[in-house]
Amino acid sequence: MNFTRRAALAAAMAAAALAASGAHAQDFPKQPIKFVVGYAPGGPTDVIARIVGKEVGETLGQPVIVENRAGANGNIATEAVARAPADGYTIIVNTLSHNVNPLMNPGIAKYDPVKDFSPVSLAVVLPQLLVVPYDSPYKTLADLVKAAKADPGKLSFGSAGNGGSAHLAAELLAHRSGTKMMHVPFKGNGPALTEVMSGRVTFMFYPMIGVGSYVADKKLRILGVTTEKRHPDYPDAPTMAEAGYPGFEAYVGPVGFLAPAGTPAPVIDKLSAAIRAALAKPEVRERLRGLGAVVAGSTPAEYREWLKGDAQRWSQLIKAANLRIE
């Protein structure tokens, strides 16, 4: 077969594939869509997936089923979706671990966070509060950092596990402040917070959801919030920038949606539009705000760029702090 015939055949095949993908997108969806969550039911990621999924299903005329595939800090679910058909019917609800897992231990994460996925939308980001026991001797972040510098390794911070948002936020603080503090991982944020309130762990970064009652009952004190501006629910708590550590607002935990690489662009656009329409509803925004989430609602292109920047931020910290998943 000469070059001209090969080129003609290739062009014809490309045109046929494009037409097929266009027809597929026009008919999409013809069956239920699956949102895969890499964590147990009831957690923030699961709840957000269900809130958004219900609205997306109503918009697209097909139910959205949330499937929980917990394990390995989200790796099990992420790898499964990376190998799923690129037809728009299987979507990963990704979190911070999507970029962080391959950076902290490439041997565990058997996926490429960029090449194996097509971004759909960043739904929300989850800021955190830096909390200590209410009767802690550290009344400000400056107090805590001063004590950490005076006695390296004595102060401790809790988290829900290695590589999670609470762990990395505390490591970022240690790196920026030039201190050394002991990481105490737990099997969940709840147990970690219990140990902080008891005083057995010095502090932790905790998602905003569920903290208000402990603050009101004077069981916890907030030393900083990772939002750009003071949070309306905690107007007396300074931002990390006000406390002397700017930039924490960029190191947030995302909850977003990714499809397998190769999913037709019109399908991606349809899914993204439905997600953004859901996030624009006042009642949805209010429910998400109650979970401590800040609504983003990005386009696929915007989310792709956000993920690139996110990977770069965490890569710099992980290398500088020499972090690894044990």
C-alpha positions as CSV (number, residue, x, y, z in Angstrom):
1,M,0.0,0.0,0.0
2,N,1.6,3.3,-1.1
3,F,1.8,6.4,1.1
4,T,-1.2,8.1,-0.5
5,R,-3.5,5.2,0.0
6,R,-2.3,4.8,3.6
7,A,-2.9,8.5,4.3
8,A,-6.4,8.3,2.8
9,L,-7.3,5.2,4.8
10,A,-6.0,6.9,8.0
11,A,-8.0,10.0,7.3
12,A,-11.1,7.9,6.7
13,M,-10.6,6.0,9.9
14,A,-10.1,9.2,11.9
15,A,-13.3,10.7,10.4
16,A,-15.3,7.6,11.2
17,A,-14.0,7.6,14.8
18,L,-14.8,11.3,15.2
19,A,-18.3,10.7,13.8
20,A,-18.8,7.8,16.1
21,S,-17.7,9.7,19.2
22,G,-20.0,12.6,18.2
23,A,-22.9,10.3,17.9
24,H,-22.0,8.6,21.1
25,A,-21.9,12.0,22.9
26,Q,-25.2,13.1,21.4
27,D,-26.9,10.0,22.8
28,F,-25.0,10.0,26.1
29,P,-26.1,8.9,28.6
30,K,-28.1,5.8,27.7
31,Q,-27.5,4.0,31.0
32,P,-26.7,4.8,34.7
33,I,-23.4,6.6,35.4
34,K,-21.1,5.4,38.2
35,F,-19.3,7.7,40.5
36,V,-16.5,5.7,42.2
37,V,-15.4,6.9,45.6
38,G,-12.1,5.5,47.1
39,Y,-13.3,5.8,50.7
40,A,-15.9,4.4,53.0
41,P,-19.5,5.6,53.0
42,G,-20.3,8.6,55.2
43,G,-17.1,10.5,54.8
44,P,-16.9,14.0,53.1
45,T,-16.0,12.7,49.7
46,D,-18.8,10.1,49.7
47,V,-21.4,12.7,50.9
48,I,-20.3,15.3,48.3
49,A,-20.4,12.6,45.6
50,R,-23.9,11.7,46.5
51,I,-25.2,15.3,46.7
52,V,-23.7,16.2,43.3
53,G,-24.6,12.8,41.8
54,K,-28.3,13.1,42.6
55,E,-28.4,16.5,40.7
56,V,-26.4,15.3,37.8
57,G,-28.6,12.3,37.4
58,E,-31.7,14.5,37.3
59,T,-30.1,16.8,34.7
60,L,-28.9,14.0,32.4
61,G,-31.9,11.7,32.8
62,Q,-30.0,8.7,34.1
63,P,-29.4,7.7,37.7
64,V,-25.9,8.3,39.1
65,I,-24.8,5.4,41.3
66,V,-22.1,6.0,43.9
67,E,-19.8,3.0,44.3
68,N,-17.4,2.9,47.3
69,R,-14.2,1.0,46.7
70,A,-12.1,1.9,49.8
71,G,-8.5,1.0,50.4
72,A,-4.9,2.1,49.9
73,N,-5.7,5.8,50.4
74,G,-7.9,5.8,47.3
75,N,-5.5,3.8,45.0
76,I,-7.8,0.8,44.6
77,A,-10.6,3.0,43.2
78,T,-8.4,5.2,41.1
79,E,-6.6,2.3,39.4
80,A,-10.0,0.6,38.7
81,V,-11.3,3.7,36.9
82,A,-8.0,4.2,35.0
83,R,-8.7,0.8,33.4
84,A,-12.4,1.3,32.9
85,P,-13.9,1.9,29.4
86,A,-13.5,5.5,28.2
87,D,-17.2,6.0,27.6
88,G,-18.2,8.4,30.4
89,Y,-20.1,5.9,32.5
90,T,-17.3,5.3,35.1
91,I,-16.0,8.4,36.9
92,I,-13.6,8.7,39.8
93,V,-14.4,11.2,42.5
94,N,-10.8,12.2,43.1
95,T,-9.2,13.8,46.2
96,L,-5.8,15.0,47.2
97,S,-4.5,11.4,47.0
98,H,-4.8,11.4,43.2
99,N,-1.7,13.6,42.9
100,V,0.0,12.8,46.2
101,N,0.1,9.0,46.2
102,P,2.3,8.7,43.1
103,L,4.6,11.4,44.4
104,M,5.0,9.8,47.9
105,N,5.5,6.2,46.7
106,P,5.4,5.5,43.0
107,G,5.5,1.8,43.7
108,I,2.1,1.8,45.3
109,A,0.2,4.0,42.8
110,K,0.0,2.1,39.5
111,Y,-1.4,4.9,37.5
112,D,-0.3,8.2,35.9
113,P,-2.4,11.0,37.4
114,V,-2.2,13.0,34.1
115,K,-1.9,10.5,31.2
116,D,-4.5,8.0,32.5
117,F,-7.4,10.5,33.1
118,S,-9.5,13.2,31.5
119,P,-10.4,16.0,33.9
120,V,-14.2,16.8,34.1
121,S,-14.6,19.3,36.9
122,L,-13.2,20.5,40.2
123,A,-16.3,20.5,42.4
124,V,-15.2,21.8,45.7
125,V,-12.1,22.4,47.9
126,L,-12.0,21.5,51.6
127,P,-10.2,24.1,53.8
128,Q,-9.0,23.1,57.2
129,L,-8.7,24.4,60.7
130,L,-5.6,24.2,62.9
131,V,-6.9,23.1,66.3
132,V,-5.5,22.5,69.7
133,P,-7.3,21.6,73.0
134,Y,-9.1,24.6,74.5
135,D,-6.9,24.5,77.6
136,S,-3.7,24.2,75.5
137,P,-0.8,26.4,76.6
138,Y,-0.6,27.5,72.9
139,K,-3.0,30.3,72.4
140,T,-1.7,31.4,69.1
141,L,0.2,29.8,66.2
142,A,3.2,31.8,67.1
143,D,3.1,30.2,70.6
144,L,3.0,26.7,69.0
145,V,5.8,27.4,66.6
146,K,8.0,28.9,69.4
147,A,7.6,25.8,71.5
148,A,8.3,23.5,68.5
149,K,11.6,25.4,67.9
150,A,12.6,25.2,71.5
151,D,12.2,21.5,71.8
152,P,12.4,19.8,68.4
153,G,10.3,16.6,68.1
154,K,8.4,17.1,71.3
155,L,5.2,18.6,69.8
156,S,3.0,16.1,67.9
157,F,0.3,16.4,65.3
158,G,-2.5,14.0,64.4
159,S,-3.9,12.9,61.1
160,A,-6.2,10.4,59.4
161,G,-3.1,8.7,57.9
162,N,0.1,9.2,55.9
163,G,-0.4,11.3,52.8
164,G,-3.7,12.8,53.8
165,S,-4.6,16.5,53.9
166,A,-4.1,16.8,57.6
167,H,-0.7,15.1,57.5
168,L,0.6,17.2,54.6
169,A,-0.8,20.5,56.0
170,A,1.2,19.9,59.2
171,E,4.3,18.9,57.3
172,L,3.9,22.2,55.3
173,L,3.8,24.1,58.6
174,A,6.8,22.3,59.9
175,H,8.7,23.0,56.7
176,R,7.7,26.7,56.5
177,S,8.5,27.3,60.2
178,G,11.7,25.3,60.2
179,T,10.6,23.0,63.0
180,K,10.5,19.3,63.6
181,M,7.3,17.8,65.0
182,M,6.1,14.2,65.4
183,H,3.4,12.8,63.2
184,V,0.9,10.5,64.8
185,P,-1.4,8.9,62.2
186,F,-4.8,7.4,63.1
187,K,-7.4,5.5,61.2
188,G,-9.6,8.4,60.6
189,N,-9.9,12.1,61.5
190,G,-12.3,11.4,64.3
191,P,-9.9,9.3,66.5
192,A,-7.2,11.8,65.8
193,L,-9.4,14.7,67.0
194,T,-10.3,12.8,70.1
195,E,-6.6,12.5,71.0
196,V,-6.1,16.2,70.4
197,M,-9.0,17.2,72.6
198,S,-7.6,14.9,75.3
199,G,-4.2,16.7,75.1
200,R,-2.3,13.5,74.2
201,V,-1.6,15.0,70.7
202,T,-0.6,18.6,70.5
203,F,-2.6,19.8,67.4
204,M,-4.0,18.8,64.0
205,F,-5.4,20.3,60.9
206,Y,-9.0,19.2,60.7
207,P,-11.7,19.6,58.0
208,M,-14.2,22.3,58.9
209,I,-17.1,19.9,59.1
210,G,-18.1,18.9,62.6
211,V,-15.8,21.2,64.6
212,G,-18.2,24.0,65.5
213,S,-19.8,22.3,68.5
214,Y,-16.4,21.4,70.0
215,V,-15.3,25.1,69.6
216,A,-18.6,26.3,71.1
217,D,-18.3,23.9,74.0
218,K,-14.7,25.1,74.7
219,K,-13.1,21.7,73.9
220,L,-11.1,23.1,71.0
221,R,-9.3,26.3,70.1
222,I,-8.7,27.4,66.5
223,L,-5.3,28.8,65.9
224,G,-5.7,29.2,62.1
225,V,-7.8,28.6,59.1
226,T,-6.5,27.7,55.6
227,T,-8.9,30.0,53.8
228,E,-7.8,33.1,51.9
229,K,-10.1,35.2,54.1
230,R,-11.5,34.7,57.6
231,H,-14.3,32.1,57.5
232,P,-17.7,33.5,58.4
233,D,-18.4,30.6,60.8
234,Y,-15.2,31.4,62.7
235,P,-14.7,35.1,62.4
236,D,-12.3,35.4,65.4
237,A,-9.9,32.8,64.0
238,P,-7.0,34.2,62.0
239,T,-6.1,32.9,58.5
240,M,-2.8,31.1,58.2
241,A,-1.6,34.2,56.3
242,E,-2.5,36.5,59.2
243,A,-0.8,34.1,61.6
244,G,2.4,34.5,59.5
245,Y,2.2,31.7,57.0
246,P,0.8,32.8,53.7
247,G,0.0,30.5,50.8
248,F,-1.8,27.7,52.8
249,E,-5.0,28.5,50.9
250,A,-3.5,27.0,47.8
251,Y,-2.7,23.7,49.6
252,V,-6.3,22.5,49.8
253,G,-8.0,19.1,49.5
254,P,-10.0,18.9,46.3
255,V,-13.0,16.8,45.5
256,G,-13.3,16.6,41.7
257,F,-14.3,14.3,38.9
258,L,-12.1,12.6,36.4
259,A,-12.9,10.2,33.6
260,P,-10.6,7.6,32.0
261,A,-8.2,9.0,29.4
262,G,-9.7,8.9,25.9
263,T,-13.2,9.7,26.9
264,P,-14.7,11.7,24.0
265,A,-14.5,15.5,24.6
266,P,-18.3,16.0,24.0
267,V,-19.1,13.5,26.7
268,I,-16.6,15.2,29.1
269,D,-18.2,18.5,28.3
270,K,-21.7,17.1,28.9
271,L,-20.7,15.7,32.3
272,S,-18.9,18.9,33.3
273,A,-21.9,21.1,32.4
274,A,-24.2,18.9,34.5
275,I,-21.8,19.0,37.5
276,R,-21.4,22.8,37.3
277,A,-25.2,23.2,36.9
278,A,-25.6,21.1,40.1
279,L,-23.1,23.3,42.0
280,A,-24.8,26.5,40.9
281,K,-28.0,25.6,42.7
282,P,-28.4,27.6,46.0
283,E,-29.7,24.6,47.9
284,V,-26.7,22.5,46.8
285,R,-24.3,25.2,47.6
286,E,-25.8,25.6,51.1
287,R,-25.5,21.8,51.8
288,L,-21.9,21.8,50.7
289,R,-21.1,24.9,52.7
290,G,-22.5,23.0,55.7
291,L,-19.8,20.3,55.0
292,G,-17.1,23.0,55.1
293,A,-16.7,22.9,51.4
294,V,-15.9,25.9,49.1
295,V,-17.6,25.5,45.7
296,A,-15.3,25.7,42.7
297,G,-17.2,24.3,39.6
298,S,-14.5,24.4,37.0
299,T,-14.5,23.5,33.3
300,P,-12.4,20.5,32.1
301,A,-9.6,22.8,30.9
302,E,-9.5,24.8,34.1
303,Y,-9.4,21.6,36.2
304,R,-6.5,20.2,34.1
305,E,-4.5,23.4,34.8
306,W,-5.4,23.3,38.5
307,L,-4.3,19.6,38.8
308,K,-1.0,20.5,37.2
309,G,-0.4,23.3,39.7
310,D,-1.5,21.1,42.5
311,A,0.9,18.3,41.6
312,Q,3.8,20.9,41.4
313,R,2.9,22.3,44.8
314,W,2.9,18.9,46.6
315,S,5.9,17.6,44.7
316,Q,8.0,20.5,46.0
317,L,6.9,19.9,49.6
318,I,7.2,16.1,49.5
319,K,10.8,16.4,48.1
320,A,11.8,19.2,50.5
321,A,10.4,17.3,53.5
322,N,11.5,13.9,52.2
323,L,8.1,12.4,52.8
324,R,7.3,8.8,52.0
325,I,4.5,6.4,52.7
326,E,5.8,3.9,55.1
